[in-house]
Amino acid sequence: MSARETRLDRKFAELAAEGQKAFVAFITAGDPTPDISASILSGLPAAGADIIELGMPFTDPMADGPAIQAASQRALKAGQTLEKTLDMVRNFRRGDDKTPIVLMGYYNPVFIYGVDSFIEDAVAAGIDGLIIVDLPPEEDDELCLPAMAGGLNFIRLATPTTDDKRLPDVLANTSGFVYYVSITGITGSAAPDADHVSQSVARIKRHTELPVAVGFGIRTPEQAGTIAAVADGAVVGSALVDVIRETIDDANTPDTACTERVLALASDLAAGVHNKG
């Protein structure tokens, strides 16, 4: 476990006490512009997001589908850096000290930043956890163990191909929650099957007491509610990012309704997860 109780730990405990599930909203930091990204970030809690996953833009996001790859490119083109992403969270924390924020991305930007400096700066900025998709358990010494020692949760991905032999290795140094990838392949591709997800979540829970949040392929409030019914939370990313793409022109300039439209979808998704539709 991490060295301190994080906002993630408190949020899942609070939701469980209320008989509720978590709506986890993903956006890419800096997409489509730093200012609009910050406005979306600040509005997500009021729209019903229980946890926010903030993507760290990277030039080669190989595990992501076209929508999130494009979001990374837009953010990088707009000048987003890892330093600016931490600043976004630092500014967010001036008005919100409760909503958990998880950084999601790849190891390369963290390595370039410097692992020790990154952990120290992330904790100081108000980050609660990390999802680093290209660091397997065999490389826990690189970032996972130092991050947890520094007070960050390290959230691991489990997939339909993670069998019972592999699962204990995946879960060994996982904290905060387990992110179950409901479909094989890249983000935003197919729709998850609730029966298969239910069986997989039950299998994971035989190995851990951590909450299990499910992502990949969830696009509608109905899908979000169906998945949340069999898990501890539903993660939505590509659907929100697609709204951003729909509001920008060829010059990467968003229209004035960008933030409003993203938050409106987030609100609908939250209602689905919280069974308030």
C-alpha positions as CSV (number, residue, x, y, z in Angstrom):
1,M,0.0,0.0,0.0
2,S,1.0,3.6,-0.4
3,A,2.6,5.4,2.6
4,R,-0.5,7.5,3.2
5,E,-4.3,7.3,2.7
6,T,-5.0,9.0,-0.6
7,R,-8.1,10.7,-1.9
8,L,-8.7,7.6,-4.0
9,D,-8.9,5.5,-0.9
10,R,-11.3,7.9,0.8
11,K,-13.5,8.3,-2.4
12,F,-14.1,4.6,-2.9
13,A,-14.8,4.2,0.8
14,E,-17.3,7.1,0.7
15,L,-19.0,5.7,-2.4
16,A,-19.2,2.2,-1.0
17,A,-20.8,3.6,2.2
18,E,-23.4,5.3,0.0
19,G,-24.0,2.2,-2.1
20,Q,-22.7,4.1,-5.1
21,K,-20.2,3.4,-7.9
22,A,-17.5,5.7,-9.2
23,F,-17.7,7.6,-12.5
24,V,-14.1,8.0,-13.7
25,A,-13.7,10.6,-16.4
26,F,-10.6,10.8,-18.6
27,I,-9.4,13.8,-20.5
28,T,-6.0,14.5,-22.0
29,A,-4.2,17.4,-20.3
30,G,-3.9,20.4,-22.7
31,D,-6.5,19.2,-25.2
32,P,-7.5,21.1,-27.2
33,T,-5.8,24.0,-25.5
34,P,-4.3,24.4,-22.0
35,D,-7.0,27.0,-21.0
36,I,-10.0,24.9,-22.2
37,S,-8.5,21.7,-20.8
38,A,-8.2,23.5,-17.4
39,S,-11.8,24.7,-17.6
40,I,-13.0,21.2,-18.4
41,L,-10.9,19.8,-15.5
42,S,-12.3,22.3,-13.1
43,G,-15.9,21.6,-14.2
44,L,-15.8,17.8,-14.1
45,P,-16.5,17.3,-10.3
46,A,-19.7,19.4,-10.5
47,A,-20.7,17.4,-13.6
48,G,-20.6,14.3,-11.5
49,A,-17.0,12.9,-12.0
50,D,-16.0,11.1,-8.8
51,I,-12.4,10.5,-10.0
52,I,-10.5,12.2,-12.8
53,E,-7.9,10.5,-15.0
54,L,-5.7,13.1,-16.6
55,G,-3.7,11.9,-19.6
56,M,-0.1,12.9,-19.9
57,P,0.4,13.8,-23.7
58,F,3.0,11.6,-25.4
59,T,4.3,11.4,-28.9
60,D,3.8,7.6,-29.2
61,P,0.7,6.5,-27.2
62,M,0.7,3.0,-28.6
63,A,-2.0,1.6,-26.3
64,D,-4.5,4.3,-27.1
65,G,-7.0,4.4,-29.9
66,P,-7.2,7.1,-32.6
67,A,-9.3,9.5,-30.5
68,I,-6.9,9.7,-27.6
69,Q,-3.8,9.6,-29.9
70,A,-5.3,12.6,-31.7
71,A,-5.9,14.3,-28.3
72,S,-2.3,13.8,-27.4
73,Q,-1.2,15.3,-30.7
74,R,-3.5,18.3,-30.2
75,A,-2.2,18.9,-26.7
76,L,1.4,18.7,-27.7
77,K,0.8,21.0,-30.6
78,A,-0.8,23.4,-28.2
79,G,2.4,23.4,-26.1
80,Q,1.4,21.0,-23.3
81,T,4.3,19.6,-21.2
82,L,4.5,17.4,-18.1
83,E,5.4,20.5,-16.1
84,K,2.3,22.3,-17.4
85,T,0.2,19.2,-16.5
86,L,1.4,19.3,-12.9
87,D,0.6,23.1,-12.9
88,M,-2.9,22.3,-14.1
89,V,-3.5,20.0,-11.1
90,R,-1.8,22.5,-8.7
91,N,-4.3,25.2,-9.9
92,F,-7.2,22.8,-9.7
93,R,-6.3,22.0,-6.1
94,R,-6.8,25.6,-5.1
95,G,-10.5,25.1,-5.5
96,D,-10.9,21.3,-5.0
97,D,-9.0,19.3,-2.4
98,K,-11.2,16.3,-2.5
99,T,-11.6,14.9,-6.0
100,P,-9.0,12.3,-6.7
101,I,-6.8,12.8,-9.8
102,V,-4.8,10.1,-11.4
103,L,-2.2,10.7,-14.1
104,M,-2.3,8.2,-16.9
105,G,0.3,7.7,-19.6
106,Y,3.7,6.3,-20.5
107,Y,7.0,6.1,-18.7
108,N,9.2,8.1,-21.1
109,P,8.0,11.6,-20.1
110,V,8.4,10.6,-16.4
111,F,11.9,9.2,-17.0
112,I,13.0,12.4,-18.8
113,Y,11.5,14.5,-16.0
114,G,13.4,12.4,-13.4
115,V,11.6,9.8,-11.3
116,D,12.4,11.3,-7.9
117,S,11.6,14.8,-8.9
118,F,8.5,13.7,-10.6
119,I,7.2,11.9,-7.6
120,E,8.0,14.8,-5.3
121,D,6.4,17.3,-7.7
122,A,3.3,15.1,-8.4
123,V,2.6,14.7,-4.7
124,A,3.1,18.4,-4.0
125,A,0.7,19.3,-6.9
126,G,-2.0,17.1,-5.5
127,I,-1.8,14.0,-7.7
128,D,-3.2,10.8,-6.0
129,G,-2.2,8.0,-8.3
130,L,-0.4,6.9,-11.5
131,I,-1.4,4.6,-14.3
132,I,1.7,3.9,-16.5
133,V,0.6,1.5,-19.2
134,D,4.0,0.5,-20.4
135,L,5.6,-0.5,-17.1
136,P,4.9,-4.2,-16.3
137,P,5.3,-5.6,-12.7
138,E,8.8,-6.9,-13.6
139,E,9.9,-3.2,-13.7
140,D,8.3,-2.1,-10.4
141,D,11.7,-0.8,-9.2
142,E,11.6,1.8,-11.9
143,L,8.6,3.8,-10.7
144,C,6.0,1.8,-8.9
145,L,7.8,1.1,-5.7
146,P,9.3,4.6,-5.4
147,A,5.9,6.2,-6.2
148,M,4.1,4.2,-3.5
149,A,6.8,5.0,-1.0
150,G,6.4,8.6,-1.9
151,G,2.6,8.5,-1.2
152,L,1.1,7.8,-4.6
153,N,-1.2,5.0,-5.5
154,F,0.0,2.9,-8.4
155,I,-2.9,1.6,-10.4
156,R,-2.4,-1.5,-12.6
157,L,-4.2,-2.6,-15.7
158,A,-5.7,-6.1,-15.9
159,T,-7.1,-7.4,-19.2
160,P,-9.2,-10.3,-20.5
161,T,-5.9,-12.1,-21.2
162,T,-4.5,-11.7,-17.6
163,D,-5.0,-15.2,-16.4
164,D,-5.0,-16.5,-12.8
165,K,-1.3,-17.3,-12.9
166,R,-0.4,-13.8,-14.0
167,L,-3.0,-11.9,-11.9
168,P,-1.1,-12.1,-8.5
169,D,2.0,-10.5,-10.1
170,V,-0.2,-7.7,-11.5
171,L,-1.8,-7.1,-8.2
172,A,1.2,-7.4,-6.0
173,N,2.1,-3.7,-5.8
174,T,-1.2,-2.3,-7.0
175,S,-3.0,0.2,-4.8
176,G,-6.0,2.6,-5.1
177,F,-7.9,0.5,-7.5
178,V,-7.5,-2.1,-10.3
179,Y,-8.3,-0.8,-13.8
180,Y,-9.9,-3.7,-15.7
181,V,-9.6,-3.2,-19.5
182,S,-12.9,-4.7,-20.6
183,I,-11.9,-5.5,-24.2
184,T,-8.7,-6.6,-25.9
185,G,-7.2,-4.0,-28.3
186,I,-6.9,-0.3,-28.2
187,T,-9.0,2.3,-26.4
188,G,-12.4,3.4,-27.8
189,S,-12.8,0.4,-30.1
190,A,-15.6,-2.0,-29.3
191,A,-18.3,-2.1,-26.7
192,P,-17.8,-4.2,-23.5
193,D,-20.0,-7.3,-22.8
194,A,-21.5,-6.9,-19.3
195,D,-21.6,-10.7,-18.6
196,H,-18.0,-11.1,-19.4
197,V,-17.1,-8.1,-17.4
198,S,-19.0,-9.3,-14.4
199,Q,-17.2,-12.7,-14.5
200,S,-13.9,-11.0,-14.9
201,V,-14.5,-8.5,-12.0
202,A,-15.5,-11.4,-9.8
203,R,-12.3,-13.3,-10.7
204,I,-10.1,-10.3,-9.9
205,K,-11.9,-9.8,-6.6
206,R,-11.0,-13.3,-5.6
207,H,-7.4,-12.1,-5.6
208,T,-7.7,-8.6,-4.1
209,E,-9.9,-6.4,-1.9
210,L,-9.2,-3.4,-4.0
211,P,-12.0,-1.7,-5.9
212,V,-12.2,-2.6,-9.6
213,A,-13.0,0.1,-12.2
214,V,-13.8,-0.9,-15.8
215,G,-12.9,1.0,-18.9
216,F,-12.5,0.8,-22.7
217,G,-15.4,0.9,-25.0
218,I,-17.9,2.7,-22.7
219,R,-19.5,5.5,-24.6
220,T,-23.1,6.0,-23.4
221,P,-24.8,6.6,-20.1
222,E,-26.6,3.2,-20.5
223,Q,-23.3,1.4,-21.1
224,A,-21.8,3.2,-18.1
225,G,-24.6,2.2,-15.9
226,T,-24.6,-1.4,-17.0
227,I,-20.8,-1.7,-16.4
228,A,-21.0,0.1,-13.0
229,A,-23.7,-2.3,-11.9
230,V,-21.1,-5.2,-12.0
231,A,-18.0,-3.2,-11.0
232,D,-16.9,-0.5,-8.5
233,G,-16.7,2.1,-11.2
234,A,-16.8,2.9,-14.9
235,V,-14.1,4.8,-16.8
236,V,-15.0,6.9,-19.9
237,G,-12.4,8.6,-22.0
238,S,-12.8,8.3,-25.8
239,A,-16.4,9.5,-25.8
240,L,-15.5,12.7,-23.9
241,V,-12.4,13.2,-26.1
242,D,-14.6,12.8,-29.2
243,V,-16.7,15.7,-28.1
244,I,-13.6,17.9,-28.0
245,R,-12.7,16.8,-31.5
246,E,-16.2,17.6,-32.8
247,T,-15.9,21.2,-31.5
248,I,-12.6,22.2,-33.1
249,D,-11.8,23.3,-36.6
250,D,-8.9,22.4,-38.9
251,A,-6.7,25.0,-37.2
252,N,-7.3,23.2,-33.8
253,T,-9.4,26.1,-32.6
254,P,-12.3,25.0,-30.5
255,D,-15.7,26.7,-30.6
256,T,-17.1,28.5,-27.5
257,A,-19.3,25.5,-26.6
258,C,-16.4,23.0,-26.2
259,T,-16.3,23.0,-22.4
260,E,-20.1,23.1,-22.0
261,R,-20.6,20.1,-24.4
262,V,-17.9,17.9,-22.7
263,L,-19.3,18.6,-19.3
264,A,-22.9,17.9,-20.5
265,L,-21.9,14.5,-21.7
266,A,-20.0,13.9,-18.4
267,S,-23.1,14.8,-16.5
268,D,-25.2,12.3,-18.5
269,L,-22.5,9.6,-18.0
270,A,-22.4,10.3,-14.3
271,A,-26.2,10.0,-14.0
272,G,-25.9,6.6,-15.7
273,V,-23.2,5.4,-13.3
274,H,-25.1,6.7,-10.3
275,N,-28.4,5.2,-11.5
276,K,-30.0,8.6,-11.7
277,G,-31.0,8.6,-15.3
